[in-house]
């Protein structure tokens, strides 16, 4: 009897030990994921291929694989898990996310929609809504999509006219001078109304035509002469081929100041966007624009030629940060015989955005622009050199898929070797946006 009990004991002990051994890799992967180290969790999973097929292992390995940029392997593991546990909403959410990263929009949309039918928590709903919006944007490559939005904002601008800080400045060839009141910094509160619409229509696999229209009106309290209106329209064609997207766009923009036309811009832009992998992409662009001013400002008429490059990278962690870097070079050739108003423009911008919580997004960027003018100012007998620097930030909250709230802050300064063109400008604004989806 003792021998039989002893045998049963050892059988139970060995079975428990084997179960613990099988669970150990999955537990270690889970711990690494919870620490935010999905890359190490994925690497650990790859070291234990014998565990594939174990549901617990498949779940955590699938999550780690999707998080670390190996969505193909992650989807396969999660699909195996869901065969055994089809009611696990967390697993279905991770699987839908894997489908999204792989570009399988239809399957991702179906999974997300099924999860919403189960009435998940509000933060999960907000997260799914973001994916569904991104899928809707990508669907423009194979089905007609359209959108309309309206936005109201209010804020404060410390320098609506781009004026100098004080009325007494020193100018080359003139010495100390007094600037007229209209050229000295004016600060005002403002209100703003913006609306727009867009449509994309596919013509053939990978080929689509698109168009958009927008209007923007900004009204300053107490200074009607600085009120601005912007009307813009754009249209073009896009072609998607594997990892490359090509776009050609024609755009028109009209700017009114004090309810009178100030400037029209007609532009043609060509873009190329290449997806390096699931997390990285590069881009390039070429642009031609015709700048047509009115009245006494027609001496600023110019033709602009520009080239740009860009890089973007998504990082995998709890906040899902996205880094973008864009640089450009443009030549603005004055066509009114005023070479002193023509210039070479060098620009650089670095921006980061993230989502600290399902309904929240935050972003900010640093910008720099250097302008080198082509000839001496006709009165000041000095060739102008400008450096413009900016720091901007934004915080958004999605009330639901249609309604969002946004706060914006811009800090900027223009430095010049001619004091007349130096200024500081800070703008803060709060906006409410509604999108018809």
C-alpha positions in Angstrom: 0.0 0.0 0.0 2.8 2.3 0.8 4.4 1.6 -2.5 1.2 2.4 -4.4 0.7 5.7 -2.5 4.3 6.5 -3.1 3.9 5.8 -6.8 0.8 8.0 -7.1 2.6 10.8 -5.2 5.5 10.8 -7.6 3.2 10.6 -10.6 1.4 13.7 -9.4 4.7 15.5 -8.6 6.1 14.8 -12.0 2.9 15.9 -13.8 2.9 19.2 -11.8 6.6 19.7 -12.5 6.0 19.2 -16.2 3.1 21.6 -16.2 5.2 24.2 -14.4 8.0 23.8 -16.9 5.6 24.3 -19.7 4.2 27.5 -18.1 7.6 28.9 -17.2 8.4 30.4 -20.7 4.9 31.9 -21.0 5.2 33.4 -17.6 8.6 34.9 -18.4 7.3 36.3 -21.7 4.3 37.8 -19.8 6.6 39.5 -17.3 8.7 41.1 -20.0 5.5 42.4 -21.8 4.3 43.9 -18.6 7.6 45.7 -18.2 7.2 47.1 -21.7 10.0 45.0 -23.2 8.2 43.3 -26.0 11.3 42.9 -28.1 13.0 40.8 -25.3 9.7 38.9 -24.9 9.6 38.0 -28.6 13.3 36.9 -28.5 12.6 34.7 -25.5 9.6 33.1 -27.3 11.8 32.4 -30.4 14.2 30.5 -28.1 11.3 28.1 -27.1 9.8 26.9 -30.4 8.7 23.7 -28.7 6.1 25.7 -26.8 4.2 26.7 -30.0 0.8 25.2 -29.7 0.5 25.7 -26.0 -2.4 28.1 -25.7 -0.9 30.2 -22.9 2.4 30.5 -24.7 0.7 31.3 -28.0 -1.2 34.2 -26.4 1.7 35.9 -24.8 4.1 35.2 -27.7 1.5 36.5 -30.1 1.2 39.7 -28.2 5.0 40.1 -28.0 5.4 39.4 -31.7 2.8 42.0 -32.8 4.2 44.6 -30.3 7.8 44.1 -31.6 7.1 44.4 -35.3 6.7 40.7 -36.2 2.9 40.7 -36.8 2.9 37.8 -39.2 4.1 35.4 -36.5 1.9 37.1 -33.9 -1.2 36.7 -35.9 -0.5 33.0 -36.4 0.0 32.4 -32.7 -3.1 34.4 -31.7 -5.2 32.6 -34.3 -4.2 29.2 -32.7 -5.1 30.6 -29.3 -8.6 31.8 -30.4 -9.4 28.4 -31.9 -9.3 27.2 -28.3 -10.7 30.3 -26.6 -12.9 32.2 -29.0 -14.6 34.2 -26.3 -11.4 35.9 -25.0 -11.9 39.6 -26.0 -8.4 40.6 -25.2 -7.0 38.0 -27.5 -9.4 39.1 -30.3 -8.3 42.7 -29.8 -4.7 41.7 -30.1 -5.5 39.7 -33.2 -7.4 42.6 -34.8 -4.4 44.8 -34.1 -2.1 42.3 -35.8 -4.4 42.2 -38.9 -4.3 46.0 -39.0 -0.5 46.2 -38.9 -0.4 43.6 -41.7 -2.7 45.7 -43.8 -5.6 43.1 -43.7 -8.1 45.8 -43.2 -11.3 43.8 -43.8 -10.4 41.1 -41.3 -9.2 43.7 -38.8 -12.5 45.7 -39.2 -14.5 42.5 -38.7 -12.7 41.6 -35.5 -13.0 45.2 -34.1 -16.7 45.3 -34.9 -17.3 41.9 -33.2 -15.5 43.2 -30.1 -17.7 46.4 -30.0 -20.8 44.2 -30.0 -19.7 42.8 -26.6 -19.9 46.3 -25.0 -16.2 46.5 -23.8 -15.0 49.3 -21.4 -15.0 52.8 -22.7 -11.2 53.0 -23.0 -11.2 49.9 -25.2 -14.0 51.5 -27.4 -11.9 54.6 -27.8 -8.9 52.6 -28.8 -10.9 50.6 -31.4 -12.4 53.8 -32.8 -8.9 55.0 -33.6 -8.1 51.9 -35.5 -11.4 52.0 -37.4 -10.7 55.6 -38.4 -7.2 54.6 -39.7 -8.8 51.7 -41.6 -11.3 54.1 -43.1 -8.5 56.3 -44.3 -6.7 53.4 -45.9 -9.8 52.1 -47.5 -9.6 55.0 -49.9 -7.3 52.9 -52.1 -10.1 50.5 -53.0 -13.4 52.1 -52.1 -15.0 55.6 -52.3 -14.6 57.5 -49.1 -15.6 61.0 -48.1 -15.6 63.2 -45.0 -16.8 66.5 -43.8 -15.7 68.5 -40.7 -16.4 71.8 -38.9 -14.2 73.3 -36.3 -14.6 76.3 -34.0 -11.7 77.8 -32.1 -10.8 80.8 -29.9 -7.5 82.0 -28.6 -5.0 84.7 -28.1 -2.2 86.0 -30.4 0.6 88.2 -29.0 1.6 89.6 -32.4 -1.1 89.5 -35.1 0.8 91.8 -37.4 4.3 90.4 -37.1 5.5 93.7 -35.7 8.6 94.7 -33.9 8.6 94.7 -30.1 9.3 98.5 -29.7 8.9 101.5 -31.9 12.5 102.6 -31.7 14.9 100.4 -33.8 18.2 100.8 -35.6 18.4 100.2 -39.3 21.4 99.9 -41.6 22.1 103.1 -43.6 19.6 105.0 -41.5 20.6 104.6 -37.8 17.9 105.1 -35.1 14.4 105.3 -36.5 10.8 105.3 -35.1 8.5 102.6 -36.5 4.9 103.6 -37.3 2.2 102.2 -34.9 1.0 99.7 -37.5 4.5 98.1 -37.6 4.7 97.6 -33.8 3.5 94.4 -32.2 -0.3 94.2 -31.7 -1.8 91.5 -29.4 -5.4 90.5 -29.7 -7.9 87.7 -28.9 -9.4 85.9 -31.9 -12.1 83.5 -32.9 -11.8 81.1 -35.8 -14.2 79.0 -37.9 -12.9 76.2 -40.2 -14.8 73.7 -42.4 -13.7 71.2 -45.0 -14.7 68.3 -47.1 -12.8 65.6 -48.9 -13.5 62.6 -51.2 -11.4 59.8 -52.7 -12.6 57.6 -55.6 -10.7 54.5 -56.7 -10.4 54.0 -60.5 -8.4 50.8 -60.7 -6.4 48.6 -58.3 -4.0 51.0 -56.6 -5.2 54.0 -58.5 -7.5 56.7 -57.0 -8.4 60.3 -57.6 -9.1 62.6 -54.7 -10.2 66.1 -54.0 -10.7 68.5 -51.0 -12.0 71.9 -50.2 -11.6 74.0 -47.0 -12.4 77.4 -45.7 -11.0 79.2 -42.7 -11.9 82.5 -41.2 -10.1 84.2 -38.3 -11.6 87.3 -36.7 -9.6 89.5 -34.3 -11.3 91.5 -31.6 -11.1 95.2 -32.2 -8.9 95.1 -35.4 -11.0 94.2 -38.4 -8.1 95.3 -40.8 -6.3 92.1 -39.7 -9.2 89.7 -40.2 -8.2 86.8 -42.5 -10.0 84.4 -44.7 -8.5 81.4 -46.4 -10.1 79.3 -49.1 -8.3 76.3 -50.5 -9.0 73.5 -53.0 -6.9 70.6 -54.0 -7.2 67.5 -56.2 -5.0 64.8 -57.7 -4.3 61.2 -58.4 -2.5 58.6 -56.3 -1.0 55.2 -57.2 -0.1 52.5 -54.7 2.3 49.8 -55.7 3.4 47.4 -53.0 5.4 49.5 -50.5 5.3 52.7 -52.6 2.7 55.4 -52.8 2.9 58.1 -55.4 0.7 61.3 -55.4 0.4 64.2 -57.8 -1.7 67.1 -56.5 -2.8 70.5 -57.9 -3.9 73.0 -55.3 -5.3 76.5 -55.2 -5.3 78.9 -52.2 -6.7 82.4 -51.8 -5.9 84.6 -48.8 -8.0 87.6 -47.9 -7.0 90.3 -45.4 -9.5 92.9 -44.2 -12.0 91.2 -46.6 -9.9 92.0 -49.7 -7.9 89.5 -51.7 -4.2 89.6 -50.6 -2.6 86.7 -52.4 -3.3 83.6 -54.5 -1.2 80.5 -54.7 -1.4 77.9 -57.4 0.8 74.8 -56.8 1.7 71.5 -58.3 3.2 68.9 -55.9 4.6 65.4 -56.5 5.1 63.0 -53.6 6.7 59.6 -53.1 6.2 57.6 -49.8 8.0 54.3 -49.3 7.3 52.0 -46.4 10.6 50.5 -45.2 8.9 48.1 -42.8 6.0 47.9 -40.4 7.3 50.8 -38.3 9.4 53.0 -40.7 8.8 55.0 -43.8 10.6 57.6 -45.9 9.3 60.2 -48.3 10.3 62.7 -50.9 8.5 65.6 -52.7 8.9 68.2 -55.5 6.8 71.4 -55.7 6.2 74.3 -58.0 4.1 77.2 -56.9 3.0 80.6 -58.4 2.6 83.4 -55.8 0.3 86.2 -57.1 -0.1 89.2 -54.8 -2.6 92.2 -55.3 -2.3 95.9 -55.2 0.9 97.5 -53.9 2.1 94.0 -52.8 2.4 92.8 -56.4 6.1 93.5 -56.2 6.2 90.3 -54.1 5.0 88.1 -57.0 7.2 85.1 -57.3 7.6 81.5 -58.5 8.7 78.9 -56.0 10.5 75.6 -56.6 11.0 73.2 -53.7 12.3 69.8 -52.8 11.6 67.9 -49.5 12.6 64.7 -47.8 11.0 63.0 -44.7 11.4 60.1 -42.3 8.9 58.6 -39.9 9.2 55.9 -37.3 6.7 54.4 -34.9 7.9 53.0 -31.6 6.3 50.2 -29.8 5.5 50.9 -26.2 2.5 51.9 -24.1 2.2 55.4 -25.5 2.7 54.4 -29.2 5.0 57.4 -30.0 5.6 58.5 -33.6 8.7 60.4 -34.7 8.7 62.5 -37.9 11.6 64.4 -39.4 11.1 66.6 -42.5 13.6 68.8 -44.3 13.3 71.0 -47.3 15.0 73.4 -49.7 13.1 76.0 -51.7 14.0 78.8 -54.1 11.6 81.8 -54.3 12.3 83.7 -57.5 10.8 87.2 -57.6 9.1 88.0 -60.9 8.6 91.7 -60.4 12.3 92.7 -60.8 12.9 92.8 -57.1 15.7 90.4 -56.5 16.0 91.7 -52.9 12.6 89.9 -52.2 13.7 86.6 -53.7 15.3 84.1 -51.4 16.6 80.6 -50.7 14.7 78.8 -47.9 16.1 75.9 -45.8 13.7 74.3 -43.5 13.8 71.5 -40.9 11.1 70.1 -38.5 11.2 67.4 -35.9 8.0 66.3 -34.3 6.8 63.6 -31.9 3.2 62.5 -31.2 1.9 59.9 -28.7 -1.2 58.5 -27.1 -0.9 58.4 -23.3 -4.4 57.1 -23.0 -7.1 55.7 -25.3 -8.9 59.0 -25.7 -5.9 61.3 -25.4 -3.2 62.3 -27.9 -0.3 64.7 -27.4 2.2 66.0 -29.8 4.9 68.7 -30.3 7.6 69.8 -32.6 10.6 72.0 -33.2 10.9 73.9 -36.4 13.7 76.0 -38.0 13.7 78.0 -41.2 16.6 79.9 -42.6 16.0 82.5 -45.4 18.9 83.9 -47.5 17.7 86.8 -49.7 19.1 87.2 -53.2 20.2 90.9 -53.2 20.6 94.0 -51.1 17.5 95.8 -49.8 17.1 98.8 -52.1 16.8 101.3 -49.3 18.9 99.7 -46.5 21.7 98.6 -48.8 22.0 95.3 -46.8 21.2 91.8 -47.9 18.6 90.3 -45.5 19.3 87.1 -43.6 16.5 85.6 -41.4 16.3 82.7 -38.9 12.8 81.6 -37.8 12.4 79.2 -34.9 9.3 77.6 -33.5 8.1 75.3 -30.8 4.6 74.0 -30.9 2.5 71.6 -28.9 -1.0 70.2 -28.9 -3.2 68.1 -26.6 -6.4 66.4 -27.9 -9.2 64.5 -26.3 -11.7 62.5 -28.3 -15.2 62.7 -26.7 -16.3 60.2 -29.2 -15.5 59.3 -32.9 -17.1 62.5 -34.1 -16.4 65.1 -31.5 -12.9 66.1 -30.2 -11.4 68.9 -28.1 -7.9 70.3 -28.8 -5.6 72.8 -27.2 -2.7 74.3 -29.1 0.4 76.4 -28.2 2.9 78.0 -30.6 6.0 79.9 -29.5 8.0 81.5 -32.3 10.6 84.1 -33.1 12.2 85.5 -36.2 15.7 86.7 -36.0 17.2 88.9 -38.7 20.3 91.0 -39.4 17.8 93.8 -40.2 16.0 94.7 -36.9 12.9 95.8 -38.8 12.1 92.1 -39.5 12.7 90.7 -36.0 9.7 89.7 -33.9 8.3 87.3 -31.3 4.9 85.7 -31.7 3.1 83.3 -29.3 -0.3 81.9 -30.0 -2.6 79.8 -27.7 -5.9 78.4 -29.0 -8.7 76.0 -27.9 -10.7 74.2 -30.6 -13.8 72.0 -30.9 -14.0 69.8 -33.9 -16.9 67.7 -35.3 -16.4 65.2 -38.0 -19.3 63.7 -40.0 -18.5 60.0 -40.2 
